[in-house]
Each structure stands twice: as C-alpha cells, then as structure tokens.
Amino acid sequence: MFEGTDLLAIEGMSHATVLAIMSEVGIEGIKKFPTSKHFCS
C-alpha cells in the first residue's frame, strides 16, 4: 500500500517493481508530480 493505493493491483507490477520505483524516487518524490501522466513521462 502506498498512500492508500495498492500498487500491486496494477497489472504487471510485482513486489520487485514497486520496491525499485520507491527506492528510486521515494515517497516525497512521487508527491512532486501533479498527475500520473507527469510521473510517467
């Protein structure tokens, strides 16, 4: 769970993928993006 969102419910996401994303950008890093499209680009 991340901020109330189950990232593992996203198709193609595994424990390793979620951990890699979180270790690269961190919790505060994700909050810097206003939308998911901004984050993905």
N, C-alpha and C positions, 0 to 999 in steps of 0.2 A: 504494500500500500504506500502510495506517495500522495500526501495531501488529500487523502480520501479517495484517490483513484487507484484502481487495481491495474497496474501496468501489465501484469501477466495475462489479463483478459484480452489484450491486443493480440491479434493473430500474428504469429511469427516472433513474438517476444519470449525469451527464455530468461531464466534466472541470471545467466551469464551476461545477456544483453542488457538487462536492467542494471546490473551492477556496473557494467562498463560505462553506460551512459551517466549514471550517478557519480562514478569516480572521476569522469572527465569534466563534467560541468558543475556538479554539486547541486545541492538543494537551492541555494541562493542564485546560482547561475540560471536555472530554469525559470525562476521568477522574473528575471530581467527581460524576458521576451513577452510581448503583449499577446501574441496568439501562437497557436501550434504551427501555423504556416511560417511565421517568422523563425521559430526554433528550427524547423526542418530545413529551411533554406540556408 
